Amino acid sequence: MKDARIIAALPNKAHTCVLKNNGIFERFSYEKIVKSCLMVDVPLWAADKIASRVATAAYDGMTTKEIKMLVFDSLKNVDKKAADRYFKANALRVRTSRDTIETFDQKKIEKTLVVETGASEELARKIATEVYKELKKLDVEYLTAPMIREIVNTKLVENGLETLRRKYTRLGIPVYNITNLIQNGSRDNANMIHNPETVHKYVADEALKQYALLHILPNELADAHMSGDIHIHDLEFFAGRPLNCLQHDLRLFIKNGLKVDGTGDHTSVAGPPKHMETLMNHSGEIMLAAQQNMSGGQSMSLWNVFVAPFAAGLSYEKIKQSVQMFIFNLNMAYAARGSQVPFTSINLEFSVPEFLQDEPAYGPRGELAGVYGDFEDEVRDLQRAFTETLLQGDADGKPHLFPNTIYVLRDKILKDEFEEDLRQVHTLSAKYGTAYFVNMLPSYRGNMANYMGCRTSLSDNWTGDWSQDCMRTGNLAYVTLNLPRMAYNSRDDDEVFEYMDSHLRLAEEVLLLRREHAMRCLDNYNLLPFLTQEMDGERYYSVENATLSFGFVGLNEMLKAHCGEGIEDKDARKFGLKILKYMNQRAAELKEETGFRWTVLQTPAESTAYRFAMLDQEKYKDKIIAQGDEEASYYTNSSHVPVNSDVLLPEKIKIEEKFHPLTLGGHIFHAFMGEAYSEPDALMSLTNKMARNSDLGFWAYSSALSFCIKCKTLMKGLQDGCSTCGEQTEVEWYDRITGYVQQVGRSKSASGGWNPGKMKELMDRKRY
């Protein structure tokens, strides 16, 4: 009440807005100033007096930095020691190496000196105190971890401690971190194991991430990412590989041959393929080569349609052998970034789509071979061979984890003629849970929609030309909004949308900056030669048709914080749909303003859901609503129902289907299946119902698996031991992390690729 009385007594102070460091305006708060003074042991009467003085001086657009300095100057007249404590807590802010903005804490310097150099606590305290005295002299908006480290090194040298300085110096990342990385690895990426290449990747990634934050991005945008208002994906690739996903057009390589380096200057050049086996080899090499230029996944749509002319006249056995070679090569090309297999997806048709029936078909030597409608039998044989190969698994009986295999459902496919083909695919789903399904029946679909891995997608709703809209392009980049944080900061609907506007503006600026930098990489720097190679008179990568996308995390928690109920509640869900419509409206406005292709997608938040929740846990403490626990909090992915919800599958479908037409940049529905073996016919029936009666655009039946490394037994569910040989420690877990199926880690071990938030989510998942 006192806050309200004082503000009311000051002219226009009730609506004064101050400018935060991340560019977002926030209403002036008398109470915050009082609280910040009390936190450094200032008496209430003095805190009240200082807050009144600042409130009198406040004006619209005043920065938080100006307010803090005004408080600091006022405190010096009351209590110099308190002013010093306030300066440490508020004026000295640090942009840390873990992408956060934190209050300066001298004890952190002391601790790192002890841990990283072996210094005594007394010596560490002496050096840290000298560093603090130097930092107070600096007139900078932010300190950075590298800046502090260099001053520490200077003080170590001045004190004759060269041996300690050598241990504490920074080589892109601290020596201590590199040592820890070599010894223990990292859990940031579930698709990478611990080996020398991953060490190299993480060291390079950290340097390039710092480069993007300090050199490419303005402070306002870097701060917004580090503070957790937004998440800028693939920061480590911003500088050199700013483009995300790519949908290839295999026809161009069939007609023109292959230059894997883009120029032919440094590698052998292959002409148009003459045989099926050659085309299989080229298909894999195309995606591996493009992976060197891209930060995200590689995909091929209509793959079996475009390959079909090469299968003409071949026996089914020969076709299957060629397909096996392609799949094994993709899973054994252990040479992508940081020693990974390339992140690949294949979109398969059950039949030649109507819109391709009369399209010219290119066959051996790149020559015309009729139209694609002439190759119906070959298209079906290729799909069957692909599915059979996936069903057989590898030589040990493990599933092939790549390519992500995506089956396209069209109206005519859901009929008796294709029953056996569908049953085989659903047998694959029942066994491994690796298949995906694209639903082309909803009213928001056209002729074409393709997906590029976790969920990012393209459809022919940009120009209406399926080839232009869906081929030789992809998602250029996406930025994710922290939805729960908007709710924590808002008192009513209007404020929610005020924050939404601010966060969307930040995301827009990042995406436009990234596109601008991508154009320099394509046009000026000669940095992406595979993408810029010329084919049929045009640059291969069509940046003009690439999408710029708004992602989001934690709609469920936002609704709980703002509406009192989560996404399962009908009224709360209406507000959630309003949020998504608002994001789409802004995307449509930007399309008109910029001429670029803007979309909204459900973020494949492998790490973002965990990062946002942990940052908000520190910032909002008791106010936060999250899944998991204090050690491993996470937000619900995008607009999904929480994984631990008791809602039944039909109701989950009804809830989540509403959001798929509003997330055409990418979406997915997860049906997490239980330990019992799923009947293929039951899954087929479910697929038929979802395709015909829902607006779901993309889904997968995900099964948790356990594999005994010792005796090669594959088991359903997450098993602590082998049911065949009794092995307890060498049992590997598999499940779908966010989009794709991947190893989780060992059942009795902490080693594994998943971060703590995803591990907690895994254990929370309710299965059907």
Backbone hydrogen bonds, N-H to C=O, Kabsch-Sander energy under -0.5 kcal/mol:
donor,donor_aa,acceptor,acceptor_aa,energy
5,R,1,M,-2.4
6,I,2,K,-2.5
7,I,3,D,-2.4
8,A,4,A,-2.3
9,A,5,R,-1.4
10,L,6,I,-0.7
10,L,7,I,-1.0
13,K,10,L,-1.5
15,H,12,N,-0.8
16,T,13,K,-0.9
18,V,26,E,-3.3
19,L,62,M,-2.4
20,K,18,V,-0.6
20,K,24,I,-2.3
23,G,20,K,-1.7
26,E,18,V,-2.4
28,F,16,T,-3.3
33,I,29,S,-1.0
34,V,30,Y,-1.9
35,K,31,E,-2.7
36,S,32,K,-2.5
37,C,33,I,-1.8
38,L,34,V,-2.5
39,M,35,K,-2.1
40,V,37,C,-1.2
41,D,38,L,-1.9
42,V,37,C,-1.7
47,A,43,P,-2.6
48,D,44,L,-2.6
49,K,45,W,-1.9
50,I,46,A,-2.6
51,A,47,A,-2.4
52,S,48,D,-2.0
53,R,49,K,-1.9
54,V,50,I,-2.3
55,A,51,A,-2.6
56,T,52,S,-2.0
57,A,53,R,-1.5
58,A,54,V,-1.3
61,G,17,C,-2.7
62,M,59,Y,-2.1
64,T,19,L,-1.8
67,I,63,T,-1.9
68,K,64,T,-2.5
69,M,65,K,-2.1
70,L,66,E,-1.9
71,V,67,I,-2.4
72,F,68,K,-2.6
73,D,69,M,-2.5
74,S,70,L,-1.9
75,L,71,V,-2.4
76,K,72,F,-1.8
77,N,73,D,-0.7
77,N,74,S,-0.7
78,V,75,L,-1.4
79,D,75,L,-3.2
83,A,79,D,-2.4
84,D,80,K,-2.1
85,R,81,K,-2.2
86,Y,82,A,-2.7
87,F,83,A,-2.6
88,K,84,D,-2.1
89,A,85,R,-2.1
90,N,86,Y,-2.6
91,A,86,Y,-0.7
91,A,87,F,-0.7
92,L,87,F,-2.5
93,R,91,A,-1.1
94,V,102,E,-3.3
95,R,143,L,-2.9
96,T,94,V,-0.9
96,T,100,T,-2.9
99,D,96,T,-1.3
102,E,94,V,-2.7
102,E,100,T,-0.5
104,F,88,K,-0.7
104,F,92,L,-2.6
108,K,105,D,-1.5
109,I,105,D,-0.8
109,I,106,Q,-0.6
110,E,106,Q,-1.9
111,K,107,K,-2.7
112,T,108,K,-2.4
113,L,109,I,-2.2
114,V,110,E,-2.0
115,V,111,K,-2.8
116,E,112,T,-3.0
117,T,113,L,-1.7
118,G,113,L,-0.6
118,G,114,V,-1.1
119,A,113,L,-1.3
124,A,120,S,-2.6
125,R,121,E,-2.2
126,K,122,E,-1.9
127,I,123,L,-2.5
128,A,124,A,-2.5
129,T,125,R,-2.0
130,E,126,K,-1.8
131,V,127,I,-2.2
132,Y,128,A,-2.3
133,K,129,T,-1.9
134,E,130,E,-1.5
135,L,131,V,-2.5
136,K,132,Y,-2.0
137,K,133,K,-0.5
137,K,134,E,-1.0
138,L,135,L,-1.3
140,V,138,L,-0.9
143,L,93,R,-3.1
145,A,95,R,-2.0
148,I,144,T,-2.5
149,R,145,A,-2.5
150,E,146,P,-2.2
151,I,147,M,-1.9
152,V,148,I,-2.6
153,N,149,R,-2.5
154,T,150,E,-2.2
155,K,151,I,-2.3
156,L,152,V,-2.3
157,V,153,N,-2.3
158,E,154,T,-2.6
159,N,155,K,-1.5
160,G,157,V,-2.1
161,L,156,L,-3.3
165,R,161,L,-2.1
166,R,162,E,-2.2
167,K,163,T,-1.0
168,Y,164,L,-1.6
169,T,165,R,-1.5
171,L,173,I,-1.7
173,I,171,L,-1.6
175,V,169,T,-1.2
178,I,174,P,-2.1
179,T,175,V,-2.5
180,N,176,Y,-2.4
181,L,177,N,-2.4
182,I,178,I,-2.6
183,Q,179,T,-2.3
184,N,180,N,-3.1
185,G,180,N,-0.6
185,G,181,L,-1.8
192,M,189,N,-1.5
195,N,193,I,-0.8
198,T,195,N,-0.5
199,V,195,N,-1.7
200,H,196,P,-2.2
201,K,197,E,-2.4
202,Y,198,T,-2.6
203,V,199,V,-2.2
204,A,200,H,-2.4
205,D,201,K,-3.2
206,E,202,Y,-2.2
207,A,203,V,-1.7
208,L,204,A,-2.6
209,K,205,D,-2.6
210,Q,206,E,-2.2
211,Y,207,A,-2.0
212,A,208,L,-2.2
213,L,209,K,-2.4
214,L,210,Q,-2.7
215,H,211,Y,-2.5
216,I,211,Y,-1.2
217,L,212,A,-2.8
221,L,218,P,-0.6
222,A,218,P,-2.5
223,D,219,N,-3.1
224,A,220,E,-1.7
225,H,221,L,-1.7
226,M,222,A,-2.6
227,S,223,D,-2.7
228,G,224,A,-0.6
228,G,225,H,-0.7
229,D,224,A,-1.7
230,I,224,A,-1.6
231,H,480,T,-2.3
233,H,231,H,-0.8
233,H,478,Y,-1.0
235,L,232,I,-0.6
237,F,234,D,-1.6
238,F,234,D,-0.6
238,F,235,L,-1.1
241,R,237,F,-2.4
244,N,475,N,-0.8
244,N,476,L,-0.8
245,C,475,N,-1.5
246,L,297,G,-2.1
247,Q,473,T,-3.1
248,H,246,L,-0.6
248,H,299,S,-3.3
250,L,248,H,-0.6
252,L,249,D,-1.2
253,F,249,D,-0.7
254,I,250,L,-1.9
255,K,251,R,-2.1
256,N,252,L,-2.1
257,G,253,F,-2.0
258,L,270,A,-2.4
260,V,268,S,-0.5
262,G,259,K,-1.4
270,A,258,L,-2.6
279,L,275,H,-2.0
280,M,276,M,-2.3
281,N,277,E,-2.1
282,H,278,T,-2.7
283,S,279,L,-2.7
284,G,280,M,-1.6
285,E,281,N,-2.3
286,I,282,H,-2.7
287,M,283,S,-1.3
288,L,284,G,-2.1
289,A,285,E,-2.7
290,A,286,I,-2.5
291,Q,287,M,-1.5
292,Q,288,L,-0.6
292,Q,289,A,-1.1
293,N,290,A,-1.8
294,M,290,A,-1.1
295,S,243,L,-2.9
296,G,244,N,-2.1
298,Q,343,F,-2.9
299,S,246,L,-2.2
300,M,345,S,-1.6
301,S,248,H,-0.7
303,W,347,N,-1.4
306,F,302,L,-2.6
307,V,303,W,-1.9
308,A,304,N,-1.0
310,F,307,V,-2.1
311,A,307,V,-0.6
311,A,308,A,-1.6
312,A,308,A,-0.6
314,L,311,A,-2.1
319,I,315,S,-2.2
320,K,316,Y,-2.9
321,Q,317,E,-2.2
322,S,318,K,-1.9
323,V,319,I,-2.3
324,Q,320,K,-2.8
325,M,321,Q,-1.9
326,F,322,S,-1.9
327,I,323,V,-2.5
328,F,324,Q,-2.8
329,N,325,M,-2.3
330,L,326,F,-2.1
331,N,327,I,-1.7
332,M,328,F,-0.9
332,M,329,N,-0.6
333,A,329,N,-1.0
334,Y,332,M,-2.2
335,A,333,A,-2.5
336,A,333,A,-0.6
336,A,340,Q,-3.1
339,S,336,A,-1.7
340,Q,336,A,-0.8
344,T,342,P,-1.1
345,S,298,Q,-1.8
346,I,404,N,-2.7
347,N,300,M,-2.9
348,L,346,I,-0.6
348,L,406,I,-3.2
350,F,408,V,-0.5
356,L,353,P,-1.7
357,Q,353,P,-0.6
357,Q,354,E,-1.2
359,E,356,L,-1.4
361,A,370,G,-2.9
363,G,367,E,-3.2
365,R,273,P,-2.8
366,G,273,P,-0.5
366,G,363,G,-1.8
367,E,364,P,-1.4
369,A,361,A,-3.2
372,Y,356,L,-0.5
372,Y,359,E,-2.0
373,G,357,Q,-2.0
374,D,371,V,-2.0
375,F,372,Y,-2.0
376,E,373,G,-0.7
379,V,375,F,-2.2
380,R,376,E,-1.9
381,D,377,D,-2.3
382,L,378,E,-2.5
383,Q,379,V,-1.9
384,R,380,R,-2.3
385,A,381,D,-2.7
386,F,382,L,-2.4
387,T,383,Q,-2.4
388,E,384,R,-2.8
389,T,385,A,-2.1
390,L,386,F,-2.0
391,L,387,T,-2.4
392,Q,388,E,-1.8
393,G,389,T,-0.9
393,G,390,L,-0.6
394,D,398,K,-2.5
397,G,394,D,-1.6
401,L,399,P,-0.6
404,N,344,T,-3.0
406,I,346,I,-3.0
406,I,404,N,-0.6
407,Y,405,T,-0.5
407,Y,436,Y,-2.7
408,V,348,L,-2.5
409,L,407,Y,-0.6
409,L,438,V,-3.3
410,R,408,V,-0.6
413,I,410,R,-1.3
414,L,410,R,-1.0
414,L,411,D,-0.8
415,K,413,I,-1.1
418,F,415,K,-1.8
419,E,416,D,-1.9
422,L,418,F,-2.6
423,R,419,E,-2.5
424,Q,420,E,-2.1
425,V,421,D,-1.8
426,H,422,L,-2.4
427,T,423,R,-1.8
428,L,424,Q,-1.6
429,S,425,V,-1.9
430,A,426,H,-2.4
431,K,427,T,-2.0
432,Y,428,L,-2.7
433,G,428,L,-1.2
436,Y,405,T,-2.2
437,F,699,W,-2.3
438,V,407,Y,-2.9
439,N,437,F,-0.5
439,N,697,G,-2.3
440,M,409,L,-2.4
440,M,438,V,-0.7
445,R,442,P,-1.7
450,N,458,L,-2.5
452,M,456,T,-2.7
454,C,452,M,-0.5
457,S,665,G,-2.1
458,L,450,N,-2.1
460,D,448,M,-1.6
461,N,459,S,-1.8
466,W,464,G,-0.7
469,D,465,D,-2.9
470,C,466,W,-1.6
471,M,467,S,-1.9
472,R,247,Q,-1.9
473,T,247,Q,-0.7
476,L,474,G,-0.7
476,L,547,T,-2.4
477,A,547,T,-1.2
479,V,549,S,-1.8
480,T,231,H,-2.3
481,L,551,G,-2.0
482,N,229,D,-2.0
483,L,481,L,-1.2
483,L,553,V,-1.5
486,M,482,N,-1.0
486,M,483,L,-0.7
487,A,483,L,-1.3
488,Y,484,P,-2.2
489,N,485,R,-1.6
490,S,487,A,-1.0
496,V,492,D,-1.7
497,F,493,D,-2.1
498,E,494,D,-1.7
499,Y,495,E,-2.6
500,M,496,V,-2.3
501,D,497,F,-2.2
502,S,498,E,-2.0
503,H,499,Y,-2.8
504,L,500,M,-2.8
505,R,501,D,-2.2
506,L,502,S,-1.8
507,A,503,H,-2.4
508,E,504,L,-2.9
509,E,505,R,-2.4
510,V,506,L,-2.1
511,L,507,A,-2.7
512,L,508,E,-2.8
513,L,509,E,-2.3
514,R,510,V,-2.7
515,R,511,L,-2.4
516,E,512,L,-2.4
517,H,513,L,-2.4
518,A,514,R,-2.7
519,M,515,R,-2.3
520,R,516,E,-1.5
521,C,517,H,-2.2
522,L,518,A,-2.2
523,D,519,M,-3.2
524,N,520,R,-2.4
525,Y,520,R,-2.5
527,L,521,C,-1.5
528,L,521,C,-0.8
532,T,528,L,-1.6
533,Q,529,P,-0.8
535,M,538,E,-3.3
538,E,535,M,-1.8
540,Y,533,Q,-2.4
541,Y,531,L,-2.6
542,S,472,R,-3.5
543,V,541,Y,-1.2
545,N,542,S,-1.1
546,A,543,V,-1.2
547,T,474,G,-2.1
548,L,597,R,-2.6
549,S,477,A,-2.3
550,F,599,T,-2.4
551,G,479,V,-3.2
551,G,549,S,-0.6
553,V,481,L,-1.8
554,G,636,T,-2.0
555,L,638,S,-1.8
556,N,638,S,-0.6
558,M,554,G,-2.4
559,L,555,L,-2.5
560,K,556,N,-2.0
561,A,557,E,-2.4
562,H,558,M,-2.5
563,C,559,L,-3.1
564,G,559,L,-0.8
564,G,560,K,-0.9
565,E,559,L,-0.8
569,D,566,G,-1.7
573,R,569,D,-2.7
574,K,570,K,-1.5
575,F,571,D,-1.2
576,G,572,A,-1.9
577,L,573,R,-2.6
578,K,574,K,-1.8
579,I,575,F,-2.0
580,L,576,G,-2.0
581,K,577,L,-2.5
582,Y,578,K,-2.0
583,M,579,I,-2.0
584,N,580,L,-2.2
585,Q,581,K,-2.3
586,R,582,Y,-2.0
587,A,583,M,-2.1
588,A,584,N,-2.4
589,E,585,Q,-2.2
590,L,586,R,-2.4
591,K,587,A,-1.8
592,E,588,A,-1.6
593,E,589,E,-2.4
594,T,590,L,-2.9
595,G,590,L,-0.5
595,G,591,K,-1.9
596,F,590,L,-0.5
597,R,546,A,-0.7
598,W,596,F,-0.8
599,T,548,L,-2.2
601,L,550,F,-2.6
602,Q,666,G,-2.8
603,T,552,F,-0.9
603,T,601,L,-0.8
605,A,603,T,-2.0
606,E,604,P,-2.1
609,A,605,A,-0.6
611,R,607,S,-2.6
612,F,608,T,-3.0
613,A,609,A,-1.4
614,M,610,Y,-2.4
615,L,611,R,-2.3
616,D,612,F,-2.7
617,Q,613,A,-2.0
618,E,614,M,-1.4
619,K,615,L,-2.0
620,Y,616,D,-3.3
621,K,616,D,-0.6
621,K,617,Q,-0.9
623,K,620,Y,-2.7
624,I,621,K,-1.3
627,Q,634,Y,-2.7
629,D,632,A,-1.0
634,Y,627,Q,-1.7
635,Y,609,A,-1.2
640,H,637,N,-2.5
645,S,642,P,-1.8
652,K,648,L,-2.4
653,I,649,L,-2.4
654,K,650,P,-1.9
655,I,651,E,-2.1
656,E,652,K,-2.6
657,E,653,I,-2.3
658,K,655,I,-0.7
659,F,656,E,-1.4
660,H,656,E,-0.6
660,H,657,E,-0.7
663,T,660,H,-1.4
665,G,600,V,-2.4
666,G,663,T,-1.8
667,H,455,R,-0.8
669,F,698,F,-1.5
671,A,669,F,-0.5
671,A,700,A,-2.2
672,F,670,H,-0.6
673,M,671,A,-0.7
673,M,702,S,-3.2
683,L,679,E,-2.2
684,M,680,P,-2.6
685,S,681,D,-2.2
686,L,682,A,-2.0
687,T,683,L,-2.8
688,N,684,M,-2.5
689,K,685,S,-2.1
690,M,686,L,-2.8
691,A,687,T,-2.8
692,R,688,N,-2.3
693,N,689,K,-2.6
694,S,690,M,-1.2
699,W,437,F,-1.8
700,A,669,F,-1.8
701,Y,435,A,-0.6
702,S,671,A,-1.8
702,S,700,A,-0.8
704,A,673,M,-0.6
705,L,734,Y,-2.5
706,S,715,M,-2.8
707,F,732,E,-2.9
708,C,713,T,-2.8
709,I,707,F,-0.7
709,I,730,E,-2.7
710,K,730,E,-0.6
712,K,708,C,-1.8
715,M,706,S,-3.6
717,G,704,A,-3.0
719,Q,717,G,-1.0
722,C,727,E,-2.7
726,G,722,C,-1.0
732,E,707,F,-3.1
732,E,730,E,-0.6
733,W,745,G,-2.8
734,Y,705,L,-2.7
735,D,742,Q,-1.9
737,I,735,D,-0.7
737,I,740,Y,-2.0
742,Q,735,D,-2.5
744,V,733,W,-3.1
745,G,733,W,-0.8
746,R,751,S,-1.3
747,S,731,V,-2.5
749,S,746,R,-1.3
753,G,744,V,-0.5
754,W,744,V,-1.0
759,M,755,N,-2.4
760,K,756,P,-2.3
761,E,757,G,-2.3
762,L,758,K,-2.6
763,M,759,M,-1.8
764,D,760,K,-1.4
765,R,761,E,-1.2
765,R,762,L,-0.6
766,K,643,V,-3.0
768,Y,672,F,-3.3
